[in-house]
Amino acid sequence: MNDLQTLFSLENKVAAVLGGGGVLAGAMAEGLAKAGADVAILDLNLDSAEQRSESIKKAGRRSLAIQIDATSKQDIIDAEKKIRRELGIVSILVNAPGINSSTPFFELSEEEWHKILDVNLKSIMLSCQIFAQVMIDNRLPGSIINISSASSGPPLSRVFTYGISKAGINNLTQFLAREWAEHNVRVNALAPGFFPAEQNRKVLTPDRIKSIMGHTPVNRFGEPEELIGSTIWLASERASSFVTGAIIRVDGGFTAMTI
């Protein structure tokens, strides 16, 4: 293995990916496995988690598929214990659970507000709390990668609660990065731009697509595989050892565009 391969190698690392049954997080999970990590896929949809886990196993890495409700602290505690027993202590954590809605503000119910914030923000707080405690107790260098969004600010139309949840993720990421730096646990966020997936297809009307393309300098949507490089870089304790509290935008220039 040459110096560059060593820099980005994740050999002998164990990763957990919450929401790993999804399109984007699933691609990130497979990227971690290709870099050498054993990967646990945690998702509410067990079928999707198992499919992604089987793909990782076929590539020669160990993997688990675990069904969880990411808003349940006990589910996450149980998942962490299972991963520790079967794969080892998690030192790479990707937090990617998320749901969306295009409900207009005046029609937004309290139930929907709480559901989106619970899935998108509370779940990440719980996951960080549980997995990082084990890293710190075992004095294990760790990397936590939270999934933010281009909607985290300035806010986008038609994704009111979603955008607020993602802004919260940015703040949580930077808070934890400050708190855990002394323990060598780094906390960063990836903020993807527009990557068509199940949760946002319903708001991608022709007019909205035209608007997005007009505001994206590269003039196209992102592909899931285009998140892998940033994920591996942030996961590697060698390649990104001095990076914590960062919000890394992978958005084709969307947030750099003005007029």
C-alpha positions as CSV (number, residue, x, y, z in Angstrom):
1,M,0.0,0.0,0.0
2,N,1.5,3.3,-1.0
3,D,1.5,6.5,1.1
4,L,-1.6,7.9,-0.6
5,Q,-3.6,4.7,-0.1
6,T,-2.5,4.6,3.5
7,L,-3.7,8.2,3.9
8,F,-7.3,7.3,2.9
9,S,-7.4,3.7,4.1
10,L,-10.1,2.7,6.6
11,E,-8.7,-0.8,7.2
12,N,-9.6,-2.3,10.6
13,K,-12.3,0.4,11.1
14,V,-15.9,-0.2,12.0
15,A,-18.5,2.2,10.6
16,A,-22.2,2.6,11.3
17,V,-24.5,4.3,8.9
18,L,-27.9,5.5,10.1
19,G,-30.3,5.7,7.2
20,G,-27.9,3.5,5.2
21,G,-30.7,1.8,3.4
22,G,-31.3,5.0,1.4
23,V,-29.9,6.0,-1.9
24,L,-27.3,8.6,-0.8
25,A,-26.3,7.1,2.6
26,G,-26.2,3.7,1.0
27,A,-23.7,4.9,-1.6
28,M,-21.6,6.4,1.2
29,A,-21.7,3.1,3.1
30,E,-20.4,1.2,0.1
31,G,-17.7,3.8,-0.3
32,L,-16.6,3.3,3.3
33,A,-16.5,-0.4,2.7
34,K,-14.4,0.0,-0.5
35,A,-11.9,2.0,1.6
36,G,-11.6,-1.0,4.0
37,A,-14.2,-0.5,6.7
38,D,-16.6,-3.0,8.0
39,V,-20.1,-1.4,7.9
40,A,-23.3,-1.7,9.8
41,I,-26.4,-0.5,8.0
42,L,-29.1,0.8,10.3
43,D,-32.5,1.7,8.8
44,L,-36.2,1.5,9.5
45,N,-36.6,-0.3,6.2
46,L,-35.0,-3.7,6.9
47,D,-35.2,-4.9,3.3
48,S,-33.3,-1.9,2.0
49,A,-30.7,-2.3,4.8
50,E,-30.2,-6.0,4.0
51,Q,-29.8,-5.3,0.3
52,R,-27.1,-2.8,1.0
53,S,-25.4,-5.0,3.5
54,E,-25.3,-8.0,1.1
55,S,-23.7,-5.8,-1.5
56,I,-21.0,-4.8,1.0
57,K,-20.4,-8.5,1.9
58,K,-20.1,-9.4,-1.7
59,A,-17.3,-6.8,-2.0
60,G,-15.4,-8.7,0.8
61,R,-16.2,-6.7,3.9
62,R,-18.1,-7.6,7.0
63,S,-21.5,-6.0,7.4
64,L,-24.7,-6.1,9.4
65,A,-28.2,-4.9,8.6
66,I,-30.2,-3.7,11.7
67,Q,-33.7,-2.4,11.7
68,I,-34.1,0.6,14.0
69,D,-36.4,3.5,14.6
70,A,-33.8,6.2,14.7
71,T,-35.9,8.3,17.0
72,S,-35.8,5.6,19.7
73,K,-32.9,5.9,22.1
74,Q,-33.3,2.2,23.1
75,D,-33.2,1.1,19.5
76,I,-29.9,2.9,19.0
77,I,-28.4,1.6,22.3
78,D,-29.4,-2.0,21.2
79,A,-27.9,-1.5,17.7
80,E,-24.6,-0.1,19.1
81,K,-24.3,-3.2,21.4
82,K,-25.0,-5.6,18.6
83,I,-22.4,-3.9,16.3
84,R,-19.8,-4.0,19.1
85,R,-20.4,-7.7,19.7
86,E,-20.3,-8.7,16.0
87,L,-18.0,-6.2,14.3
88,G,-16.2,-4.2,17.0
89,I,-16.4,-0.6,18.4
90,V,-17.7,1.9,15.9
91,S,-15.2,4.7,15.2
92,I,-16.9,6.1,12.0
93,L,-20.5,7.2,12.4
94,V,-22.6,8.6,9.5
95,N,-25.9,10.1,10.6
96,A,-28.3,10.3,7.6
97,P,-31.9,9.6,8.6
98,G,-34.3,12.1,7.0
99,I,-37.8,12.8,5.9
100,N,-39.2,15.8,4.1
101,S,-42.5,17.5,3.4
102,S,-43.7,20.4,1.2
103,T,-46.7,21.4,3.4
104,P,-47.3,25.2,3.2
105,F,-46.5,26.9,6.5
106,F,-50.1,27.9,7.4
107,E,-51.2,24.3,6.8
108,L,-48.3,22.7,8.8
109,S,-49.6,20.6,11.7
110,E,-47.8,20.2,15.0
111,E,-47.7,16.5,14.4
112,E,-45.8,16.9,11.1
113,W,-43.5,19.5,12.6
114,H,-42.5,17.2,15.5
115,K,-42.2,14.1,13.2
116,I,-39.7,15.8,10.9
117,L,-37.7,17.3,13.7
118,D,-37.6,14.0,15.5
119,V,-36.4,12.0,12.5
120,N,-34.0,14.6,11.1
121,L,-32.6,16.1,14.3
122,K,-33.5,14.3,17.5
123,S,-32.2,11.0,15.9
124,I,-28.8,12.5,15.2
125,M,-28.6,13.9,18.8
126,L,-29.3,10.5,20.2
127,S,-26.9,8.7,17.8
128,C,-24.1,11.1,18.6
129,Q,-24.8,10.7,22.3
130,I,-24.7,6.9,22.3
131,F,-21.9,6.1,19.8
132,A,-19.6,8.9,20.9
133,Q,-19.9,7.9,24.5
134,V,-18.4,4.5,23.6
135,M,-15.6,6.0,21.6
136,I,-14.7,8.4,24.4
137,D,-14.9,5.7,27.1
138,N,-12.6,3.5,25.1
139,R,-10.3,6.4,24.1
140,L,-10.9,5.6,20.5
141,P,-10.3,8.3,17.9
142,G,-13.6,8.8,16.0
143,S,-15.2,10.6,13.1
144,I,-18.8,11.5,13.1
145,I,-20.3,12.7,9.8
146,N,-23.8,14.3,10.0
147,I,-25.8,14.9,6.9
148,S,-26.9,18.5,6.5
149,S,-28.4,20.1,3.4
150,A,-28.2,23.1,1.1
151,S,-31.5,24.0,2.7
152,S,-29.8,24.6,6.1
153,G,-29.3,28.2,5.1
154,P,-30.3,30.4,3.4
155,P,-33.6,28.6,3.6
156,L,-35.2,27.1,0.5
157,S,-38.9,27.4,-0.3
158,R,-41.3,24.4,0.2
159,V,-39.1,22.6,2.8
160,F,-39.8,24.7,5.9
161,T,-39.4,22.2,8.7
162,Y,-36.8,20.2,6.8
163,G,-34.6,23.3,6.4
164,I,-34.9,24.1,10.1
165,S,-33.9,20.6,11.1
166,K,-30.8,20.8,8.8
167,A,-29.8,24.2,10.3
168,G,-30.0,22.5,13.7
169,I,-27.7,19.8,12.5
170,N,-25.1,22.4,11.5
171,N,-25.3,23.9,15.0
172,L,-25.2,20.6,16.7
173,T,-22.2,19.5,14.6
174,Q,-20.2,22.5,15.6
175,F,-21.2,22.3,19.2
176,L,-20.1,18.7,19.5
177,A,-16.9,19.3,17.5
178,R,-15.9,21.9,20.2
179,E,-16.9,19.6,23.1
180,W,-15.2,16.4,21.9
181,A,-12.0,17.7,20.3
182,E,-10.0,16.9,23.5
183,H,-11.2,13.3,23.1
184,N,-10.0,13.1,19.5
185,V,-13.6,12.6,18.3
186,R,-14.1,14.8,15.2
187,V,-17.6,15.9,14.2
188,N,-18.3,17.3,10.7
189,A,-21.2,17.6,8.4
190,L,-21.7,17.0,4.7
191,A,-24.3,19.4,3.1
192,P,-25.4,17.9,-0.2
193,G,-27.1,20.0,-2.8
194,F,-29.7,18.5,-5.1
195,F,-29.4,14.7,-5.3
196,P,-32.8,13.3,-6.5
197,A,-33.9,10.7,-4.0
198,E,-37.3,9.4,-2.8
199,Q,-37.7,12.0,-0.1
200,N,-37.4,15.0,-2.5
201,R,-38.8,13.7,-5.8
202,K,-42.3,14.9,-4.9
203,V,-41.2,18.5,-4.8
204,L,-39.1,18.4,-8.0
205,T,-41.7,19.8,-10.4
206,P,-40.6,20.9,-13.9
207,D,-40.6,24.6,-12.7
208,R,-38.6,23.8,-9.6
209,I,-36.1,21.8,-11.6
210,K,-35.6,24.7,-13.9
211,S,-35.1,27.0,-11.0
212,I,-32.6,24.7,-9.4
213,M,-30.6,24.3,-12.6
214,G,-30.5,28.1,-13.0
215,H,-29.0,28.4,-9.5
216,T,-26.5,25.5,-9.8
217,P,-23.3,26.5,-11.8
218,V,-22.6,22.9,-12.9
219,N,-26.1,22.8,-14.3
220,R,-27.0,19.2,-13.2
221,F,-28.1,17.1,-10.3
222,G,-25.6,15.3,-8.1
223,E,-25.0,11.6,-8.3
224,P,-24.9,9.5,-5.1
225,E,-21.3,8.4,-5.8
226,E,-20.2,12.0,-5.8
227,L,-20.6,12.0,-2.0
228,I,-18.1,9.1,-1.5
229,G,-14.9,11.0,-1.8
230,S,-15.8,13.6,0.9
231,T,-17.1,10.8,3.1
232,I,-13.9,8.8,3.0
233,W,-11.8,12.0,3.5
234,L,-13.8,13.0,6.6
235,A,-13.8,9.4,7.9
236,S,-10.0,9.0,7.7
237,E,-8.2,10.1,10.9
238,R,-5.1,10.6,8.8
239,A,-6.5,12.6,5.8
240,S,-8.7,14.9,7.8
241,S,-7.0,14.9,11.2
242,F,-7.2,18.7,11.6
243,V,-10.8,19.0,10.3
244,T,-13.6,19.2,12.9
245,G,-16.7,21.5,13.1
246,A,-16.7,21.9,9.3
247,I,-19.8,22.0,7.1
248,I,-18.6,20.6,3.8
249,R,-20.9,21.5,0.9
250,V,-21.2,19.1,-2.0
251,D,-23.7,21.0,-4.1
252,G,-22.4,21.8,-7.6
253,G,-21.9,25.5,-6.5
254,F,-25.5,26.0,-5.4
255,T,-24.7,27.9,-2.2
256,A,-22.0,30.0,-4.0
257,M,-24.5,31.3,-6.6
258,T,-26.1,34.8,-6.3
259,I,-26.9,36.5,-9.6
